[in-house]
């Protein structure tokens, strides 16, 4: 301790003044900043920090882009979508076998531009692994959201 508490209007106004028992020390304290005790000569004799640390939130991991393939064009039914074997690159957060309704398809690897599926069926094929590749017909909304998935034969 041994430091002096200076009488500064900007500092002292933050502290509540109390006398502390028989020791003759004076206590300046607030509810959140802790407590300091000074003697009658202005020397700091005790100091605590009563601030309760708050937990730092753990950020959610950013999903990684998975390259998959879509067919050449949209189709009005599952049969025609499954027959479309075109391989045009699109992206999702999962490969085709793991895709589910309400997942999204994107046109870029940063997953920031949704693929406009136009409310039509599209062929989706997995982007890696070993043959045979999984192909599904997906009903994809204009905002890139998969509304329905059907396994292709």
C-alpha positions in Angstrom: 0.0 0.0 0.0 1.7 3.2 1.1 0.3 5.3 -1.8 -1.6 8.5 -1.1 -5.1 9.1 -2.1 -5.2 12.6 -3.7 -8.2 14.8 -3.3 -9.3 15.1 -6.9 -12.9 16.1 -7.5 -13.1 13.8 -10.5 -11.9 10.8 -8.5 -13.3 11.4 -5.1 -16.8 11.9 -6.4 -16.8 8.2 -7.4 -16.3 7.0 -3.8 -18.6 6.9 -0.8 -17.0 8.2 2.4 -17.3 6.1 5.6 -15.3 5.9 8.8 -14.0 2.4 9.5 -14.1 1.3 13.1 -11.4 1.8 15.8 -8.4 1.8 13.5 -8.9 5.5 12.6 -8.7 4.6 8.9 -11.2 6.2 6.5 -12.8 4.0 3.9 -13.8 5.1 0.4 -15.9 2.5 -1.5 -18.3 1.9 -4.2 -20.5 -1.1 -5.0 -18.6 -2.2 -8.1 -15.1 -0.8 -7.9 -14.0 -2.4 -4.7 -12.7 -0.8 -1.5 -9.8 1.3 -0.5 -8.9 2.4 3.0 -6.8 5.4 3.7 -5.4 6.8 6.9 -5.9 10.3 8.1 -2.7 11.3 6.3 -4.1 10.1 2.9 -2.0 6.9 2.8 -3.7 3.9 1.2 -3.6 1.1 3.8 -5.9 -1.5 2.1 -7.3 -2.0 -1.4 -9.5 -4.7 -3.0 -11.1 -5.2 -6.3 -14.7 -6.4 -6.1 -15.4 -6.6 -9.8 -16.9 -9.9 -10.7 -15.5 -11.0 -14.1 -18.0 -11.9 -16.7 -17.5 -14.9 -18.9 -16.4 -14.2 -22.5 -18.9 -15.7 -24.8 -17.6 -18.4 -27.1 -18.2 -17.5 -30.7 -20.0 -20.0 -32.8 -17.7 -21.5 -35.4 -18.2 -20.3 -38.9 -19.5 -23.2 -41.1 -17.1 -24.4 -43.8 -18.2 -24.5 -47.4 -18.6 -27.9 -49.0 -18.4 -28.0 -52.8 -21.2 -29.9 -54.3 -22.7 -30.1 -57.8 -26.1 -29.1 -59.2 -27.7 -30.2 -62.5 -27.8 -28.0 -65.7 -31.3 -26.7 -65.2 -34.4 -26.6 -63.0 -37.1 -29.2 -63.4 -40.8 -29.5 -62.5 -40.5 -33.0 -61.0 -38.2 -35.4 -59.2 -37.8 -37.8 -62.2 -36.4 -35.2 -64.6 -34.2 -33.7 -61.9 -32.7 -37.1 -61.1 -32.0 -37.6 -64.8 -30.0 -34.3 -65.0 -26.3 -35.3 -64.7 -24.8 -31.8 -65.2 -22.0 -30.9 -62.8 -22.2 -27.2 -62.0 -20.5 -26.1 -58.8 -22.5 -24.8 -55.9 -21.8 -24.8 -52.1 -23.5 -25.8 -48.9 -22.5 -26.5 -45.3 -22.8 -30.3 -45.8 -22.2 -32.8 -48.5 -25.2 -34.2 -50.3 -25.7 -37.3 -48.2 -26.0 -35.1 -45.1 -28.2 -32.4 -46.6 -31.6 -31.9 -45.0 -34.7 -29.8 -45.6 -34.0 -26.2 -44.5 -30.3 -26.3 -45.4 -29.2 -23.7 -47.9 -27.4 -23.9 -51.3 -25.0 -21.0 -52.2 -23.3 -19.9 -55.4 -20.0 -18.9 -53.6 -17.6 -20.5 -51.2 -18.1 -17.7 -48.6 -21.7 -18.9 -48.3 -23.0 -15.3 -48.7 -24.9 -15.6 -51.9 -27.9 -18.0 -51.9 -28.6 -20.0 -55.0 -31.9 -19.0 -56.5 -33.6 -22.4 -57.1 -36.8 -20.7 -58.3 -39.0 -23.1 -56.4 -38.1 -25.9 -58.8 -36.4 -29.3 -58.5 -32.6 -29.5 -59.0 -30.2 -32.4 -59.2 -27.6 -32.3 -56.4 -24.6 -34.5 -56.4 -21.9 -34.9 -53.8 -18.6 -33.2 -54.5 -16.1 -35.7 -53.4 -15.4 -39.2 -52.1 -15.5 -42.4 -54.1 -18.1 -43.5 -56.7 -20.9 -44.2 -56.7 -21.7 -40.6 -55.8 -25.0 -39.8 -54.0 -27.4 -37.8 -56.1 -30.6 -36.3 -54.8 -33.4 -34.2 -56.2 -34.0 -31.1 -54.2 -36.8 -28.6 -54.3 -35.0 -25.4 -53.8 -36.7 -22.0 -53.0 -35.6 -18.7 -54.5 -33.7 -17.9 -51.3 -31.6 -21.1 -51.6 -33.4 -23.0 -48.9 -33.9 -26.7 -49.6 -37.6 -27.4 -49.1 -37.7 -31.1 -50.0 -35.1 -33.8 -50.7 -35.6 -37.1 -52.5 -33.0 -39.8 -53.1 -32.4 -40.5 -56.8 -32.3 -44.1 -58.0 
